[in-house]
Amino acid sequence: MDIPADASSITIKDYAINTVANEGIEAGDMGSTAGVADNNFEGFKHFVTNNQLNLIANTSMENVSIHNLLGQQVFTEKLSSTNEVINLSGLQAGVYITAVTINGTTKSVKIVKN
């Protein structure tokens, strides 16, 4: 974050979100390192089109949650297949963080709803 001496503005250069309630994020934490857990997301794809979030994976997905940039959970759903479609029509246009769980490992991705 950049704040000029006169504090007339704030520039946020990056952000972090932890999708686990009441669990902090350590400064400098870059998430898990590459390993077996990353294989769960091999072939994982996500895209938003026509007010729908499309999730595609090689392995069945277990859960999806969507958070706004304030960290508030705005959607959650249990999943059970390798191809899922989530209706986003109830959400306002904006940027969201989507957390998908496969085999107990969660990956967060940014989505934009127009």
N, CA, C and O atoms as a printed pandas DataFrame, in Angstrom:
     atom_number atom_name residue_name chain_id  residue_number  x_coord  y_coord  z_coord
0              1         N          MET        A               1    0.847   -1.150    0.000
1              2        CA          MET        A               1    0.000    0.000    0.000
2              3         C          MET        A               1    0.904    1.227    0.000
3              4         O          MET        A               1    1.884    1.284    0.743
4              5         N          ASP        A               2    0.575    2.198   -0.827
5              6        CA          ASP        A               2    1.280    3.472   -0.843
6              7         C          ASP        A               2    0.379    4.561   -0.295
7              8         O          ASP        A               2   -0.764    4.708   -0.728
8              9         N          ILE        A               3    0.896    5.328    0.661
9             10        CA          ILE        A               3    0.168    6.471    1.212
10            11         C          ILE        A               3    1.119    7.670    1.139
11            12         O          ILE        A               3    2.160    7.673    1.796
12            13         N          PRO        A               4    0.766    8.693    0.340
13            14        CA          PRO        A               4    1.646    9.866    0.255
14            15         C          PRO        A               4    1.671   10.627    1.577
15            16         O          PRO        A               4    0.803   10.437    2.429
16            17         N          ALA        A               5    2.673   11.493    1.739
17            18        CA          ALA        A               5    2.859   12.235    2.990
18            19         C          ALA        A               5    1.627   13.037    3.377
19            20         O          ALA        A               5    1.321   13.159    4.563
20            21         N          ASP        A               6    0.910   13.587    2.394
21            22        CA          ASP        A               6   -0.273   14.385    2.726
22            23         C          ASP        A               6   -1.517   13.518    2.938
23            24         O          ASP        A               6   -2.590   14.047    3.230
24            25         N          ALA        A               7   -1.390   12.203    2.798
25            26        CA          ALA        A               7   -2.474   11.237    3.010
26            27         C          ALA        A               7   -3.726   11.566    2.210
27            28         O          ALA        A               7   -4.844   11.306    2.653
28            29         N          SER        A               8   -3.526   12.140    1.028
29            30        CA          SER        A               8   -4.667   12.516    0.191
30            31         C          SER        A               8   -5.250   11.338   -0.577
31            32         O          SER        A               8   -6.363   11.422   -1.097
32            33         N          SER        A               9   -4.512   10.252   -0.649
33            34        CA          SER        A               9   -4.994    9.071   -1.363
34            35         C          SER        A               9   -4.278    7.839   -0.843
35            36         O          SER        A               9   -3.272    7.928   -0.138
36            37         N          ILE        A              10   -4.821    6.688   -1.208
37            38        CA          ILE        A              10   -4.207    5.412   -0.858
38            39         C          ILE        A              10   -4.191    4.562   -2.116
39            40         O          ILE        A              10   -5.204    4.462   -2.809
40            41         N          THR        A              11   -3.060    3.952   -2.418
41            42        CA          THR        A              11   -2.961    3.030   -3.539
42            43         C          THR        A              11   -2.708    1.638   -2.991
43            44         O          THR        A              11   -1.676    1.386   -2.369
44            45         N          ILE        A              12   -3.662    0.724   -3.224
45            46        CA          ILE        A              12   -3.501   -0.659   -2.790
46            47         C          ILE        A              12   -2.872   -1.438   -3.938
47            48         O          ILE        A              12   -3.440   -1.515   -5.027
48            49         N          LYS        A              13   -1.714   -2.009   -3.695
49            50        CA          LYS        A              13   -0.970   -2.713   -4.736
50            51         C          LYS        A              13   -1.256   -4.211   -4.755
51            52         O          LYS        A              13   -1.028   -4.874   -5.767
52            53         N          ASP        A              14   -1.745   -4.738   -3.662
53            54        CA          ASP        A              14   -2.035   -6.167   -3.599
54            55         C          ASP        A              14   -2.944   -6.408   -2.401
55            56         O          ASP        A              14   -3.101   -5.530   -1.552
56            57         N          TYR        A              15   -3.537   -7.584   -2.328
57            58        CA          TYR        A              15   -4.398   -7.930   -1.214
58            59         C          TYR        A              15   -4.292   -9.425   -0.980
59            60         O          TYR        A              15   -3.790  -10.174   -1.818
60            61         N          ALA        A              16   -4.773   -9.835    0.171
61            62        CA          ALA        A              16   -4.795  -11.265    0.501
62            63         C          ALA        A              16   -6.119  -11.570    1.161
63            64         O          ALA        A              16   -6.730  -10.707    1.791
64            65         N          ILE        A              17   -6.551  -12.801    1.009
65            66        CA          ILE        A              17   -7.791  -13.231    1.651
66            67         C          ILE        A              17   -7.594  -14.661    2.137
67            68         O          ILE        A              17   -7.008  -15.497    1.451
68            69         N          ASN        A              18   -8.090  -14.912    3.317
69            70        CA          ASN        A              18   -8.083  -16.269    3.845
70            71         C          ASN        A              18   -9.540  -16.693    3.923
71            72         O          ASN        A              18  -10.324  -16.060    4.630
72            73         N          THR        A              19   -9.915  -17.733    3.226
73            74        CA          THR        A              19  -11.301  -18.172    3.184
74            75         C          THR        A              19  -11.717  -18.959    4.424
75            76         O          THR        A              19  -12.869  -19.377    4.543
76            77         N          VAL        A              20  -10.774  -19.161    5.350
77            78        CA          VAL        A              20  -11.091  -19.847    6.595
78            79         C          VAL        A              20  -11.395  -18.782    7.649
79            80         O          VAL        A              20  -10.533  -17.968    7.979
80            81         N          ALA        A              21  -12.617  -18.791    8.174
81            82        CA          ALA        A              21  -13.038  -17.781    9.149
82            83         C          ALA        A              21  -12.132  -17.763   10.369
83            84         O          ALA        A              21  -11.702  -18.810   10.852
84            85         N          ASN        A              22  -11.849  -16.572   10.859
85            86        CA          ASN        A              22  -11.086  -16.344   12.088
86            87         C          ASN        A              22   -9.670  -16.910   12.061
87            88         O          ASN        A              22   -9.097  -17.197   13.113
88            89         N          GLU        A              23   -9.106  -17.071   10.875
89            90        CA          GLU        A              23   -7.727  -17.535   10.758
90            91         C          GLU        A              23   -6.929  -16.453   10.042
91            92         O          GLU        A              23   -7.306  -16.025    8.951
92            93         N          GLY        A              24   -5.843  -16.015   10.637
93            94        CA          GLY        A              24   -5.047  -14.918   10.091
94            95         C          GLY        A              24   -4.181  -15.318    8.920
95            96         O          GLY        A              24   -4.078  -16.490    8.557
96            97         N          ILE        A              25   -3.560  -14.303    8.338
97            98        CA          ILE        A              25   -2.598  -14.507    7.258
98            99         C          ILE        A              25   -1.294  -13.877    7.717
99           100         O          ILE        A              25   -1.264  -12.699    8.073
100          101         N          GLU        A              26   -0.223  -14.646    7.712
101          102        CA          GLU        A              26    1.071  -14.147    8.122
102          103         C          GLU        A              26    1.656  -13.255    7.031
103          104         O          GLU        A              26    1.545  -13.570    5.846
104          105         N          ALA        A              27    2.274  -12.147    7.422
105          106        CA          ALA        A              27    2.925  -11.255    6.462
106          107         C          ALA        A              27    3.965  -12.039    5.672
107          108         O          ALA        A              27    4.774  -12.765    6.249
108          109         N          GLY        A              28    3.941  -11.890    4.369
109          110        CA          GLY        A              28    4.890  -12.575    3.502
110          111         C          GLY        A              28    4.492  -13.984    3.126
111          112         O          GLY        A              28    5.183  -14.618    2.328
112          113         N          ASP        A              29    3.391  -14.502    3.677
113          114        CA          ASP        A              29    2.939  -15.854    3.352
114          115         C          ASP        A              29    2.497  -15.905    1.899
115          116         O          ASP        A              29    1.581  -15.183    1.506
116          117         N          MET        A              30    3.123  -16.730    1.116
117          118        CA          MET        A              30    2.799  -16.849   -0.304
118          119         C          MET        A              30    1.968  -18.088   -0.582
119          120         O          MET        A              30    1.870  -18.515   -1.732
120          121         N          GLY        A              31    1.366  -18.676    0.449
121          122        CA          GLY        A              31    0.550  -19.874    0.251
122          123         C          GLY        A              31    1.412  -21.111    0.266
123          124         O          GLY        A              31    2.598  -21.058    0.594
124          125         N          SER        A              32    0.802  -22.232   -0.096
125          126        CA          SER        A              32    1.537  -23.498   -0.074
126          127         C          SER        A              32    2.517  -23.566   -1.228
127          128         O          SER        A              32    2.326  -22.923   -2.261
128          129         N          THR        A              33    3.560  -24.345   -1.046
129          130        CA          THR        A              33    4.525  -24.551   -2.107
130          131         C          THR        A              33    4.041  -25.667   -3.017
131          132         O          THR        A              33    3.146  -26.431   -2.654
132          133         N          ALA        A              34    4.624  -25.756   -4.178
133          134        CA          ALA        A              34    4.220  -26.780   -5.140
134          135         C          ALA        A              34    4.412  -28.163   -4.528
135          136         O          ALA        A              34    5.387  -28.417   -3.821
136          137         N          GLY        A              35    3.480  -29.031   -4.808
137          138        CA          GLY        A              35    3.573  -30.372   -4.265
138          139         C          GLY        A              35    2.386  -31.191   -4.680
139          140         O          GLY        A              35    1.728  -30.891   -5.677
140          141         N          VAL        A              36    2.106  -32.233   -3.915
141          142        CA          VAL        A              36    1.016  -33.149   -4.225
142          143         C          VAL        A              36   -0.309  -32.405   -4.310
143          144         O          VAL        A              36   -1.118  -32.693   -5.192
144          145         N          ALA        A              37   -0.549  -31.451   -3.408
145          146        CA          ALA        A              37   -1.816  -30.717   -3.389
146          147         C          ALA        A              37   -2.055  -29.988   -4.713
147          148         O          ALA        A              37   -3.198  -29.873   -5.157
148          149         N          ASP        A              38   -0.992  -29.498   -5.344
149          150        CA          ASP        A              38   -1.137  -28.800   -6.616
150          151         C          ASP        A              38   -1.635  -29.726   -7.714
151          152         O          ASP        A              38   -2.276  -29.268   -8.660
152          153         N          ASN        A              39   -1.357  -31.008   -7.607
153          154        CA          ASN        A              39   -1.832  -31.965   -8.601
154          155         C          ASN        A              39   -3.350  -32.062   -8.609
155          156         O          ASN        A              39   -3.944  -32.408   -9.630
156          157         N          ASN        A              40   -3.987  -31.758   -7.472
157          158        CA          ASN        A              40   -5.448  -31.771   -7.414
158          159         C          ASN        A              40   -6.045  -30.782   -8.391
159          160         O          ASN        A              40   -7.166  -30.978   -8.862
160          161         N          PHE        A              41   -5.312  -29.716   -8.706
161          162        CA          PHE        A              41   -5.827  -28.661   -9.572
162          163         C          PHE        A              41   -5.232  -28.708  -10.977
163          164         O          PHE        A              41   -5.380  -27.760  -11.749
164          165         N          GLU        A              42   -4.569  -29.792  -11.304
165          166        CA          GLU        A              42   -4.058  -29.952  -12.657
166          167         C          GLU        A              42   -5.257  -30.026  -13.606
167          168         O          GLU        A              42   -6.161  -30.836  -13.402
168          169         N          GLY        A              43   -5.267  -29.197  -14.625
169          170        CA          GLY        A              43   -6.374  -29.162  -15.576
170          171         C          GLY        A              43   -7.554  -28.320  -15.117
171          172         O          GLY        A              43   -8.564  -28.243  -15.816
172          173         N          PHE        A              44   -7.440  -27.679  -13.938
173          174        CA          PHE        A              44   -8.535  -26.852  -13.421
174          175         C          PHE        A              44   -8.699  -25.597  -14.273
175          176         O          PHE        A              44   -7.725  -24.916  -14.591
176          177         N          LYS        A              45   -9.952  -25.301  -14.637
177          178        CA          LYS        A              45  -10.260  -24.103  -15.425
178          179         C          LYS        A              45  -11.469  -23.430  -14.801
179          180         O          LYS        A              45  -12.337  -24.086  -14.225
180          181         N          HIS        A              46  -11.511  -22.116  -14.923
181          182        CA          HIS        A              46  -12.665  -21.344  -14.459
182          183         C          HIS        A              46  -12.870  -20.153  -15.383
183          184         O          HIS        A              46  -11.905  -19.547  -15.850
184          185         N          PHE        A              47  -14.123  -19.822  -15.644
185          186        CA          PHE        A              47  -14.425  -18.636  -16.435
186          187         C          PHE        A              47  -15.862  -18.214  -16.166
187          188         O          PHE        A              47  -16.716  -19.027  -15.810
188          189         N          VAL        A              48  -16.105  -16.918  -16.348
189          190        CA          VAL        A              48  -17.438  -16.352  -16.146
190          191         C          VAL        A              48  -17.983  -15.945  -17.505
191          192         O          VAL        A              48  -17.321  -15.252  -18.278
192          193         N          THR        A              49  -19.216  -16.395  -17.785
193          194        CA          THR        A              49  -19.905  -16.014  -19.006
194          195         C          THR        A              49  -21.405  -16.065  -18.753
195          196         O          THR        A              49  -21.895  -16.970  -18.077
196          197         N          ASN        A              50  -22.128  -15.098  -19.292
197          198        CA          ASN        A              50  -23.597  -15.064  -19.166
198          199         C          ASN        A              50  -24.079  -15.226  -17.720
199          200         O          ASN        A              50  -24.983  -16.015  -17.447
200          201         N          ASN        A              51  -23.468  -14.473  -16.800
201          202        CA          ASN        A              51  -23.857  -14.523  -15.380
202          203         C          ASN        A              51  -23.650  -15.890  -14.743
203          204         O          ASN        A              51  -24.312  -16.213  -13.757
204          205         N          GLN        A              52  -22.746  -16.697  -15.285
205          206        CA          GLN        A              52  -22.473  -18.019  -14.729
206          207         C          GLN        A              52  -20.976  -18.230  -14.569
207          208         O          GLN        A              52  -20.185  -17.898  -15.451
208          209         N          LEU        A              53  -20.606  -18.793  -13.419
209          210        CA          LEU        A              53  -19.234  -19.205  -13.176
210          211         C          LEU        A              53  -19.125  -20.663  -13.575
211          212         O          LEU        A              53  -19.827  -21.514  -13.030
212          213         N          ASN        A              54  -18.257  -20.952  -14.514
213          214        CA          ASN        A              54  -18.035  -22.315  -14.981
214          215         C          ASN        A              54  -16.747  -22.842  -14.359
215          216         O          ASN        A              54  -15.696  -22.208  -14.461
216          217         N          LEU        A              55  -16.832  -23.993  -13.721
217          218        CA          LEU        A              55  -15.695  -24.635  -13.078
218          219         C          LEU        A              55  -15.492  -26.004  -13.702
219          220         O          LEU        A              55  -16.427  -26.800  -13.788
220          221         N          ILE        A              56  -14.269  -26.276  -14.136
221          222        CA          ILE        A              56  -13.952  -27.558  -14.776
222          223         C          ILE        A              56  -12.669  -28.095  -14.138
223          224         O          ILE        A              56  -11.689  -27.363  -13.997
224          225         N          ALA        A              57  -12.679  -29.353  -13.760
225          226        CA          ALA        A              57  -11.508  -29.964  -13.129
226          227         C          ALA        A              57  -11.379  -31.415  -13.576
227          228         O          ALA        A              57  -12.339  -32.008  -14.067
228          229         N          ASN        A              58  -10.206  -31.975  -13.406
229          230        CA          ASN        A              58   -9.982  -33.382  -13.728
230          231         C          ASN        A              58  -10.510  -34.296  -12.632
231          232         O          ASN        A              58  -10.812  -35.462  -12.884
232          233         N          THR        A              59  -10.622  -33.766  -11.409
233          234        CA          THR        A              59  -11.084  -34.512  -10.240
234          235         C          THR        A              59  -12.331  -33.823   -9.697
235          236         O          THR        A              59  -12.448  -32.601   -9.782
236          237         N          SER        A              60  -13.253  -34.585   -9.147
237          238        CA          SER        A              60  -14.489  -34.007   -8.602
238          239         C          SER        A              60  -14.190  -32.918   -7.577
239          240         O          SER        A              60  -13.350  -33.089   -6.694
240          241         N          MET        A              61  -14.891  -31.800   -7.712
241          242        CA          MET        A              61  -14.765  -30.696   -6.769
242          243         C          MET        A              61  -15.690  -30.950   -5.584
243          244         O          MET        A              61  -16.738  -31.579   -5.730
244          245         N          GLU        A              62  -15.296  -30.455   -4.405
245          246        CA          GLU        A              62  -16.055  -30.700   -3.180
246          247         C          GLU        A              62  -16.885  -29.510   -2.742
247          248         O          GLU        A              62  -17.993  -29.675   -2.230
248          249         N          ASN        A              63  -16.354  -28.302   -2.941
249          250        CA          ASN        A              63  -17.004  -27.123   -2.405
250          251         C          ASN        A              63  -16.538  -25.896   -3.172
251          252         O          ASN        A              63  -15.424  -25.859   -3.694
252          253         N          VAL        A              64  -17.412  -24.885   -3.234
253          254        CA          VAL        A              64  -17.032  -23.582   -3.772
254          255         C          VAL        A              64  -17.597  -22.514   -2.844
255          256         O          VAL        A              64  -18.726  -22.633   -2.367
256          257         N          SER        A              65  -16.822  -21.486   -2.593
257          258        CA          SER        A              65  -17.315  -20.328   -1.860
258          259         C          SER        A              65  -16.835  -19.079   -2.577
259          260         O          SER        A              65  -15.754  -19.056   -3.167
260          261         N          ILE        A              66  -17.659  -18.044   -2.515
261          262        CA          ILE        A              66  -17.331  -16.790   -3.176
262          263         C          ILE        A              66  -17.354  -15.695   -2.114
263          264         O          ILE        A              66  -18.297  -15.587   -1.330
264          265         N          HIS        A              67  -16.289  -14.882   -2.106
265          266        CA          HIS        A              67  -16.153  -13.782   -1.147
266          267         C          HIS        A              67  -15.985  -12.471   -1.901
267          268         O          HIS        A              67  -15.350  -12.429   -2.955
268          269         N          ASN        A              68  -16.559  -11.400   -1.356
269          270        CA          ASN        A              68  -16.302  -10.084   -1.942
270          271         C          ASN        A              68  -14.940   -9.608   -1.445
271          272         O          ASN        A              68  -14.297  -10.281   -0.638
272          273         N          LEU        A              69  -14.506   -8.453   -1.927
273          274        CA          LEU        A              69  -13.170   -7.982   -1.555
274          275         C          LEU        A              69  -13.085   -7.459   -0.125
275          276         O          LEU        A              69  -12.000   -7.107    0.338
276          277         N          LEU        A              70  -14.204   -7.404    0.575
277          278        CA          LEU        A              70  -14.194   -7.090    2.003
278          279         C          LEU        A              70  -14.003   -8.353    2.833
279          280         O          LEU        A              70  -13.898   -8.295    4.058
280          281         N          GLY        A              71  -13.959   -9.506    2.143
281          282        CA          GLY        A              71  -13.786  -10.785    2.825
282          283         C          GLY        A              71  -15.087  -11.432    3.256
283          284         O          GLY        A              71  -15.075  -12.477    3.908
284          285         N          GLN        A              72  -16.208  -10.827    2.901
285          286        CA          GLN        A              72  -17.509  -11.378    3.283
286          287         C          GLN        A              72  -17.916  -12.493    2.328
287          288         O          GLN        A              72  -17.866  -12.330    1.109
288          289         N          GLN        A              73  -18.319  -13.629    2.895
289          290        CA          GLN        A              73  -18.792  -14.732    2.063
290          291         C          GLN        A              73  -20.161  -14.374    1.502
291          292         O          GLN        A              73  -21.085  -14.065    2.254
292          293         N          VAL        A              74  -20.289  -14.416    0.173
293          294        CA          VAL        A              74  -21.558  -14.069   -0.463
294          295         C          VAL        A              74  -22.231  -15.278   -1.099
295          296         O          VAL        A              74  -23.379  -15.194   -1.537
296          297         N          PHE        A              75  -21.514  -16.414   -1.150
297          298        CA          PHE        A              75  -22.080  -17.627   -1.749
298          299         C          PHE        A              75  -21.250  -18.818   -1.302
299          300         O          PHE        A              75  -20.031  -18.715   -1.172
300          301         N          THR        A              76  -21.908  -19.955   -1.065
301          302        CA          THR        A              76  -21.206  -21.208   -0.813
302          303         C          THR        A              76  -22.098  -22.354   -1.273
303          304         O          THR        A              76  -23.323  -22.275   -1.188
304          305         N          GLU        A              77  -21.475  -23.408   -1.757
305          306        CA          GLU        A              77  -22.245  -24.568   -2.222
306          307         C          GLU        A              77  -21.354  -25.800   -2.229
307          308         O          GLU        A              77  -20.181  -25.731   -2.596
308          309         N          LYS        A              78  -21.928  -26.936   -1.816
309          310        CA          LYS        A              78  -21.222  -28.213   -1.940
310          311         C          LYS        A              78  -21.282  -28.650   -3.400
311          312         O          LYS        A              78  -22.287  -28.444   -4.080
312          313         N          LEU        A              79  -20.202  -29.250   -3.867
313          314        CA          LEU        A              79  -20.111  -29.720   -5.248
314          315         C          LEU        A              79  -19.826  -31.210   -5.244
315          316         O          LEU        A              79  -19.472  -31.785   -4.214
316          317         N          SER        A              80  -19.987  -31.841   -6.427
317          318        CA          SER        A              80  -19.728  -33.285   -6.467
318          319         C          SER        A              80  -19.286  -33.792   -7.839
319          320         O          SER        A              80  -19.210  -35.002   -8.051
320          321         N          SER        A              81  -18.995  -32.889   -8.765
321          322        CA          SER        A              81  -18.604  -33.365  -10.093
322          323         C          SER        A              81  -17.385  -32.610  -10.615
323          324         O          SER        A              81  -16.837  -31.746   -9.929
324          325         N          THR        A              82  -16.976  -32.939  -11.815
325          326        CA          THR        A              82  -15.814  -32.299  -12.440
326          327         C          THR        A              82  -16.206  -31.113  -13.314
327          328         O          THR        A              82  -15.338  -30.395  -13.813
328          329         N          ASN        A              83  -17.511  -30.902  -13.501
329          330        CA          ASN        A              83  -17.997  -29.794  -14.320
330          331         C          ASN        A              83  -19.175  -29.157  -13.593
331          332         O          ASN        A              83  -20.240  -29.763  -13.483
332          333         N          GLU        A              84  -18.985  -27.939  -13.099
333          334        CA          GLU        A              84  -20.011  -27.261  -12.307
334          335         C          GLU        A              84  -20.299  -25.884  -12.893
335          336         O          GLU        A              84  -19.405  -25.223  -13.422
336          337         N          VAL        A              85  -21.558  -25.459  -12.791
337          338        CA          VAL        A              85  -21.977  -24.128  -13.241
338          339         C          VAL        A              85  -22.674  -23.449  -12.067
339          340         O          VAL        A              85  -23.636  -23.979  -11.511
340          341         N          ILE        A              86  -22.177  -22.269  -11.696
341          342        CA          ILE        A              86  -22.713  -21.519  -10.565
342          343         C          ILE        A              86  -23.400  -20.269  -11.110
343          344         O          ILE        A              86  -22.797  -19.505  -11.863
344          345         N          ASN        A              87  -24.655  -20.062  -10.732
345          346        CA          ASN        A              87  -25.417  -18.896  -11.170
346          347         C          ASN        A              87  -24.976  -17.674  -10.356
347          348         O          ASN        A              87  -25.074  -17.679   -9.129
348          349         N          LEU        A              88  -24.494  -16.637  -11.032
349          350        CA          LEU        A              88  -24.011  -15.430  -10.368
350          351         C          LEU        A              88  -24.998  -14.266  -10.448
351          352         O          LEU        A              88  -24.665  -13.151  -10.046
352          353         N          SER        A              89  -26.201  -14.508  -10.957
353          354        CA          SER        A              89  -27.141  -13.414  -11.182
354          355         C          SER        A              89  -27.521  -12.676   -9.896
355          356         O          SER        A              89  -27.943  -11.522   -9.966
356          357         N          GLY        A              90  -27.386  -13.297   -8.739
357          358        CA          GLY        A              90  -27.709  -12.657   -7.479
358          359         C          GLY        A              90  -26.619  -11.750   -6.940
359          360         O          GLY        A              90  -26.819  -11.065   -5.937
360          361         N          LEU        A              91  -25.460  -11.741   -7.600
361          362        CA          LEU        A              91  -24.339  -10.919   -7.146
362          363         C          LEU        A              91  -24.256   -9.625   -7.940
363          364         O          LEU        A              91  -24.591   -9.590   -9.124
364          365         N          GLN        A              92  -23.809   -8.562   -7.283
365          366        CA          GLN        A              92  -23.577   -7.303   -7.971
366          367         C          GLN        A              92  -22.341   -7.426   -8.850
367          368         O          GLN        A              92  -21.481   -8.272   -8.606
368          369         N          ALA        A              93  -22.254   -6.582   -9.871
369          370        CA          ALA        A              93  -21.057   -6.545  -10.710
370          371         C          ALA        A              93  -19.862   -6.194   -9.835
371          372         O          ALA        A              93  -19.965   -5.354   -8.941
372          373         N          GLY        A              94  -18.736   -6.836  -10.091
373          374        CA          GLY        A              94  -17.531   -6.539   -9.325
374          375         C          GLY        A              94  -16.538   -7.680   -9.339
375          376         O          GLY        A              94  -16.690   -8.652  -10.079
376          377         N          VAL        A              95  -15.520   -7.545   -8.509
377          378        CA          VAL        A              95  -14.447   -8.530   -8.393
378          379         C          VAL        A              95  -14.706   -9.372   -7.147
379          380         O          VAL        A              95  -15.065   -8.851   -6.091
380          381         N          TYR        A              96  -14.519  -10.666   -7.288
381          382        CA          TYR        A              96  -14.753  -11.604   -6.189
382          383         C          TYR        A              96  -13.591  -12.595   -6.121
383          384         O          TYR        A              96  -12.891  -12.822   -7.108
384          385         N          ILE        A              97  -13.402  -13.173   -4.948
385          386        CA          ILE        A              97  -12.436  -14.254   -4.760
386          387         C          ILE        A              97  -13.231  -15.541   -4.588
387          388         O          ILE        A              97  -14.082  -15.650   -3.704
388          389         N          THR        A              98  -12.945  -16.503   -5.436
389          390        CA          THR        A              98  -13.647  -17.780   -5.419
390          391         C          THR        A              98  -12.691  -18.855   -4.910
391          392         O          THR        A              98  -11.582  -18.996   -5.424
392          393         N          ALA        A              99  -13.115  -19.603   -3.911
393          394        CA          ALA        A              99  -12.308  -20.683   -3.350
394          395         C          ALA        A              99  -12.959  -22.012   -3.715
395          396         O          ALA        A              99  -14.130  -22.244   -3.415
396          397         N          VAL        A             100  -12.190  -22.880   -4.366
397          398        CA          VAL        A             100  -12.667  -24.197   -4.789
398          399         C          VAL        A             100  -11.857  -25.250   -4.047
399          400         O          VAL        A             100  -10.634  -25.146   -3.948
400          401         N          THR        A             101  -12.542  -26.263   -3.527
401          402        CA          THR        A             101  -11.865  -27.336   -2.795
402          403         C          THR        A             101  -11.946  -28.637   -3.582
403          404         O          THR        A             101  -13.016  -29.058   -4.020
404          405         N          ILE        A             102  -10.776  -29.265   -3.750
405          406        CA          ILE        A             102  -10.657  -30.578   -4.397
406          407         C          ILE        A             102   -9.775  -31.443   -3.501
407          408         O          ILE        A             102   -8.659  -31.045   -3.168
408          409         N          ASN        A             103  -10.257  -32.614   -3.111
409          410        CA          ASN        A             103   -9.492  -33.545   -2.254
410          411         C          ASN        A             103   -8.927  -32.854   -1.017
411          412         O          ASN        A             103   -7.788  -33.109   -0.625
412          413         N          GLY        A             104   -9.720  -31.980   -0.404
413          414        CA          GLY        A             104   -9.301  -31.317    0.823
414          415         C          GLY        A             104   -8.361  -30.147    0.643
415          416         O          GLY        A             104   -7.990  -29.498    1.622
416          417         N          THR        A             105   -7.967  -29.863   -0.582
417          418        CA          THR        A             105   -7.084  -28.738   -0.880
418          419         C          THR        A             105   -7.900  -27.620   -1.515
419          420         O          THR        A             105   -8.701  -27.865   -2.417
420          421         N          THR        A             106   -7.697  -26.392   -1.042
421          422        CA          THR        A             106   -8.459  -25.258   -1.545
422          423         C          THR        A             106   -7.564  -24.337   -2.339
423          424         O          THR        A             106   -6.439  -24.033   -1.944
424          425         N          LYS        A             107   -8.091  -23.897   -3.474
425          426        CA          LYS        A             107   -7.388  -22.937   -4.329
426          427         C          LYS        A             107   -8.306  -21.733   -4.506
427          428         O          LYS        A             107   -9.501  -21.896   -4.753
428          429         N          SER        A             108   -7.758  -20.531   -4.382
429          430        CA          SER        A             108   -8.525  -19.312   -4.569
430          431         C          SER        A             108   -8.159  -18.663   -5.886
431          432         O          SER        A             108   -6.986  -18.582   -6.251
432          433         N          VAL        A             109   -9.183  -18.197   -6.600
433          434        CA          VAL        A             109   -8.992  -17.519   -7.875
434          435         C          VAL        A             109   -9.864  -16.273   -7.906
435          436         O          VAL        A             109  -10.920  -16.222   -7.277
436          437         N          LYS        A             110   -9.415  -15.290   -8.635
437          438        CA          LYS        A             110  -10.177  -14.053   -8.783
438          439         C          LYS        A             110  -11.135  -14.202   -9.957
439          440         O          LYS        A             110  -10.767  -14.740  -11.001
440          441         N          ILE        A             111  -12.379  -13.719   -9.780
441          442        CA          ILE        A             111  -13.332  -13.676  -10.887
442          443         C          ILE        A             111  -13.900  -12.265  -10.973
443          444         O          ILE        A             111  -13.900  -11.523   -9.991
444          445         N          VAL        A             112  -14.382  -11.906  -12.158
445          446        CA          VAL        A             112  -15.013  -10.609  -12.371
446          447         C          VAL        A             112  -16.397  -10.860  -12.928
447          448         O          VAL        A             112  -16.561  -11.524  -13.952
448          449         N          LYS        A             113  -17.396  -10.319  -12.237
449          450        CA          LYS        A             113  -18.777  -10.409  -12.715
450          451         C          LYS        A             113  -19.155   -9.064  -13.304
451          452         O          LYS        A             113  -19.049   -8.037  -12.634
452          453         N          ASN        A             114  -19.593   -9.064  -14.547
453          454        CA          ASN        A             114  -19.996   -7.812  -15.209
454          455         C          ASN        A             114  -21.452   -7.537  -14.982
455          456         O          ASN        A             114  -21.972   -6.529  -15.462
